[in-house]
Structure formats: structure tokens, C-alpha cells
Amino acid sequence: MGSRETFSIDEVFADLFAETSKPATILRGFRGRDEITQVELAEKLGISQSVVAELESAKRPISKAMAMKLGTFFDTSYKAFL
């Protein structure tokens, strides 16, 4: 077996990060990983689906307070969303 080349998240998702923002892409990735809809996430966070869509498209920045809610929900560091 040959050696495997490794890539950073920034390299793998460079096109997506260019279109939106890294936090927005990470949010979309966590939601996809957990197979939940924007509506389901919105209900769990007490926000509207349109706010989730705006966060995922980087039309609305993710505040520290929201990052903390997302971190708790997805069981990860809130810093991933900042």
C-alpha cells in the first residue's frame, strides 16, 4: 500500500468556502451529517427556518451566542462556527 496524501478542510472545501464562509459551510456539513432539515434544526434552536438558511448561506453572520447553541446541539466546540 502506498502512502496517502492528506488534505486540510480548507483545501477540500475551497470552492464552497469561496462561495460562502467557512462557518456557514461547516454548519451545513453538520446538518447534513446528522440528516436533519433546516426546519428541524430551526425548531431545536428556537429560530425560523429562514434564519437557518441565512446562516448557511452566510447572509447572516453566526454570532457567538448562536455558535454556542450550535456547538451544544451538534456536540462540538462553538468555535467551529465562528
N, C-alpha and C positions, 0 to 999 in steps of 0.2 A: 504494500500500500504506500502511495506517495504522500508527501506532506500536504496538508490542507492549508490553503490560503485563508486568512481571516480578514473580515471587513468590519469597520465600525458602523454603527447605526447611521451616522451621518453620511457615509459612503453609500450604504444600501438604499437609503431613502432620500438621496439628494434631490431627485426630481420632485418628490412630494414636499420636501421642506422648502423648495424654491417656490412652489405654488401656494403654500400656506405658511404655517410656522411649525417649528418642532413640537411645541406643546400641543397644538391642535392635532397634529398627526399622531402623536402619542396617545391622546385622548381617543381618537378614532380607532387606533390599534387596540387599546384596552377594551373598548366596547365591542369591537369585532371578535376579539379573543374570547370574551365572555358570552358572545352571541346574544346580546341584548339590543333592543331597538332604542332609538333616540327617545321615544315616548316612555319606555320602561325606565331608562336612566333618569329622565326628567322627573318622573313620578317619585323615584327613590330619593332624588336630591331636593324635591320641592320646588322645582322650576318648570318653565314651559319647554315644550319640545323645540320651539323656535330658538330659545336661548341655547340649547344643546347644539343645534345646527350652526348657530353663530359662533359658538366656541370652537366647534370642529372645523369651521372654515376660516378661522382667525378674523372674523368680522367683529368679534367681541374678545377682548383680551381676557385671559384667565387670571382672576385676582388671587391673592394669597389665600383669602378665605375660601374661595371656590376650589383652589388647588388642594386645600386641606380636606374639604369634603370629598373630592375625587380620590385623594390618597387613601382616606379611610374606606371609601366604598370599594376601591379596587385593591385594597390591602397592599399598598406600596407607599413609598415616600411621596409626600406632596411636592417635593422639589422636581419630580419628573414632569410636572405640569406647569412649571414656571420657566 
